[in-house]
Amino acid sequence: MSKIIAVASQKGGVAKSTTCRNLATILAKEGYKVLAIDTDNQASMTDCFGIEKPEILNTTLYHLMMAVMNEDDLPPKESYILKSDGVDVIPSSIEMSAIEMNLVSTMSREYVLKTITEKLRPDYDYIIVDSAPSLGLMTLNVLAACDSVLIPATPEYLSVKGLELLLQTIMKIKRRINPSITFEGILLTMFDERTNLSKNMIEMVDEAYGEHIKVFDIRIPKSVKVGEANLQSKCIVDYMPTNKAAIAYQELTKELINNG
């Protein structure tokens, strides 16, 4: 049985898509069967995998979710699964911006994505889900479908402050919709160990959440090479394996594997 890991944060710009892209690719390099699902209408993870102009694709996540909402059969897997760097990908597109409105009037609206992932679960060891930077119905779908949540946060006051609302939402989901959901942990990204701000934010995160949620000792350092790798549609490990961020993502992946 595969494990579904959501990478979620209500704040944008915290490296959710970059983390999904690199985590999924490194897992595939370790020999696991991996599916990456992009649920964000900005399609950043889709772009990181080098999938251009997803809005012209015949089938993206939008079409799959609309099929579920209309109670239509899902198309054959080979018609919508794309492949990149050994990872199977379900892309997103700007059309996903209409999903929230369609979900409002849908029966069992929190479970639309889960209907899709449960059909795919037997084919994979890991399913990595990139969520939108919001706490809307699409993110609720992600949290209802996943087994665990990895929460990236930058060492900035507003990013850390925003964790509280997300954690409250996850606990509500656990009580009402998905009782088996767990926390992988809080991952600090774009970390600069030279600044006092970064050091202060570590202390703030540990003090506020460390007793209840794992805060990874592994931190993803700030590096221009990560942005360059995304621009080239490459995993940072392939683009520059000796880069500190590449090494950190490899260590993170190994820890997630060891955690089961």
N, C-alpha and C positions, 0 to 999 in steps of 0.2 A: 504494500500500500504506500502510495506516495505521500510526501509531506508538502502541504501548501503553505508557503511563507509569504505574507503580505509585507511590503515595504511601504509604510504609511507615515504621513505627517500632514497636518493641516496647513503647514507653511511651505511655500514654494522656495526653491533655491537652496535646498538642504542636501542635494545630491541623491535624491531618491532614484531617479532614472539611471544615473551613473552607477549607483550601488547595485541595482537590479541587473544591469547589463554585465557588470564585471562578476558579480556573484554567480549568475547563471552560466556564464562562459567558463569560469574556473571550475564549477561543479561538473560541467561537461568534459573539461580536460581531465578531471579525476575519474572519468569513466561512467558517470551517472547519466541517465536519460533525463533531460531537462526541458521543461516548457516554460517560456516567459510570456506573460500576458500583460499587455498594456491597456489600462483602463482610463487613461488620462486623455482628454480631448486635445491636449497640446501635442500628443504623440512623441514626446521626447525620447522615450526608450525605443520606440519604433525607429526613430531617426538614428539613435546610437547604434542600432544594428544594421544601419546602411539601407534601410527600406525607404526608398524615396517615393514621394507623391502617393501616400497611402489612400488619399481620397479618391483615386481612380481605380483602386482595387475592387474586384467584384464582391469580395467578402472580407469584412473586418469584424472586430468584436461588436461593433454597432449592429451589423446585420444578424449576427448570432443572437444577440440579446433581443432584437426585434422579433426574430423567429420564435423565441421562447415566449415572449409576451403575446404573440399572435397565435400561440399554440400550434405552430407549424413544426414539422420535423427539421432537425438540423441537417445541413448539407453534409456530404461525405468529408471526412477529416482532411483528406488530401486536397480538397478545394480551398481550404482556408489556412492551413498550417504552412507557414513559410520557414525556411531554414537559413541560419546564419551562424557561422563559427561553431558548428556542431550543436546549436541550440534550436529547438523548435520555437517558433514565435507566432503568437496571435497579435497582429498589429492593431493599433487604434488609428483614428483619424478625427478630423474636425467634426465629423458627423456625430461623434459621441456627445457633443454639447447638447444635442436634442434628447439624449437618453433620460436625463433627470425629469423632464416634463412628461415623457411617456411613462416613466415609472410611477408617477403620482397616482394614476388611475388604474394601476395594474394590481390584480389579486396576488397576494403573497409577494409583494414587490421586493422585499429584502432578499429573496432567494433566487432571483433570475440568474445571476452569475453562477451561483452554486449549482443550478441545474446543468450548466455547461461544464463546469469543472468536474462534477461527479462522473460525467460520461467519459472524461479524458483521464481521470485519476489512475485507472489501471495501467495506462501506457507509460507512466513516468515515475521516476524516483523522487523528483522535486518539481514543483510548480511554483514559480516566482511571479508575484503579482505586483506590478507598479500601480500605485493608487494616485488619484488626483489630489492636489493640495487643497482639500476642502473636507467638510464633514457632512456632505450632502448624501443623497440616496445612493449614489454610485459607490461612495466610500463605505456606506453601510452594507452594500452588496459584497464588497471585498471582504469586510470583516466577518460577515456571515458565512463566507465560503472558505475562509482560511483556517489553518490549524494554529498558526502562531503569527505574531507581528514583530517585525524588526522596525525600530523607530529611529531614523536618522535625525540628528539635530546639530546645527552649527553652534560653535561656542560664542553665541551672541545672546544678549539679554532677551530680545523678543522671541527668538527661536526657543530658548529654554522655557520662557514664561508660557509659550503656547503648548507645551507638553501637557499641562494640567488638564486642559479641555479635552485633548485627544484621549488621555488616559481615562478620564471620566466616561467618555463615549464608549471606549472599549469595555469598561466594566459594565456599562448598561447592556451592551451587546451580549456579554457573557451571562448576565442574569436573565435576559429575555429571549435571546435569539440563538446564540452559539455558546452553550455552556462549556464546550471543550477548548475554547480559544485560550492560548497562553501567550506569554511574552517571551520573545527571543532575547530582547534587551534593547537598551538605548545605545545607539552608536554615534559617537561624536565625529563629524565630518568637517573637512576644510579646517583642520586643526593646525594652529601655529603655536608650537610650544614655547616660542620666544616671547610671546606677548602675555602681559599680566591679565588681560581680559580672558584669554583662553584658560589660564590657570584658575581664575576666579569662577569661571563658568563650570569647570570640572567640579569644584568644591560645591557650587550651588546645586548641580545635578545630583551629586552623591548625597548631599544633605537632604534634598527634597524627596528623592525617589530611591536611593540606594538600598534602603531597608526592604523595599517591596519588589523592586524590579532590578534585574541585572543591568549594570552599567558596564559595557565592555571596556576592558583594559586596553584593547586594541583601538587605536584612533586613526582615522584616515587623514593623513596630513594634507595640508593645502599644497597643491602643486599645479603649475601651469601645464604640465605634461598630461594631466588627466583631461583637461580641455582640448589639448591637441589630439589626444587619442580619440575623443568623441568626434572631433571634426573629421578625422580620418575614418570614422566608423570602425574603430578597433578597440579591443579590450586593452586596458593599460598594461597587462602582463605581456601581450604580444608587441605593443608599441614600444615599451621600454621596461623590460623585466626587472632591471636593477633599481627602478624608481621606488622611492619610499612608499608611495601610495599603492604601487603594484604589490610590494611585499606585504603591506598591511591588509589588502584585500585577500591575498592568499592565506594569511594567518586567520582572518575572519572566517573564510570559507572552511578551513580545517576545523575551527572551533564549532561552527554550526554543524558540521558532519559529526563531530564527536558528541555534540549535544543530542544527536538523534533527530 
